[in-house]
């Protein structure tokens, strides 16, 4: 995704669990029904893009502890 396309996204929201922490992410929905995720400390950096189904699956795995750090 180009920086111009990244900057054109509106309504980025920071994770409610990120405030005051060093690991911050922002999430935005786009007009094409995809969810985009970026590092709030690197706004010009890469953006991950999920389909609605992929995002739901990812959140389910996060909540289950599948991606817990050791």
C-alpha positions in Angstrom: 0.0 0.0 0.0 1.4 3.4 -0.9 1.8 6.2 1.6 -0.7 8.3 -0.3 -3.3 5.5 0.0 -2.4 5.0 3.6 -2.9 8.7 4.3 -6.3 8.8 2.6 -7.8 6.4 5.1 -10.1 8.2 7.6 -11.1 7.4 11.1 -8.0 5.6 12.4 -8.8 4.5 16.0 -6.1 3.6 18.5 -6.6 0.4 20.5 -8.2 1.1 23.9 -5.6 -1.2 25.4 -2.7 0.8 23.8 -3.0 4.0 25.8 0.1 4.6 28.0 1.8 1.5 26.5 4.7 1.3 24.1 2.9 -1.2 21.8 0.3 0.9 20.1 -1.8 0.0 17.1 -4.4 1.9 15.1 -7.3 0.3 13.2 -9.4 1.7 10.4 -12.1 0.4 8.1 -12.2 1.4 4.5 -14.9 1.8 1.9 -14.1 -1.6 0.4 -15.0 -3.5 3.7 -11.4 -4.3 4.7 -9.9 -3.6 8.1 -6.5 -1.9 8.1 -4.0 -2.0 11.0 -0.9 0.2 11.5 1.7 1.0 14.2 0.7 4.3 15.7 4.4 5.2 16.2 5.2 4.7 12.5 2.3 6.3 10.5 4.2 6.1 7.3 5.1 2.5 7.8 3.4 -0.7 6.5 -0.3 -1.3 6.9 -1.8 -4.8 7.4 -5.1 -5.4 5.6 -7.6 -8.0 6.7 -10.9 -9.1 5.1 -13.9 -9.0 7.5 -13.6 -12.8 7.9 -9.9 -12.6 8.4 -10.2 -9.9 11.0 -12.8 -11.8 13.0 -10.6 -14.9 12.9 -7.5 -12.9 14.0 -9.4 -11.4 16.9 -10.8 -14.8 18.0 -7.2 -16.2 18.0 -5.9 -13.2 20.0 -8.6 -13.5 22.6 -7.9 -17.3 22.9 -4.3 -16.6 23.7 -2.9 -18.1 20.6 -0.5 -15.3 20.0 0.6 -14.8 23.7 4.3 -13.9 24.1 6.4 -16.3 26.1 
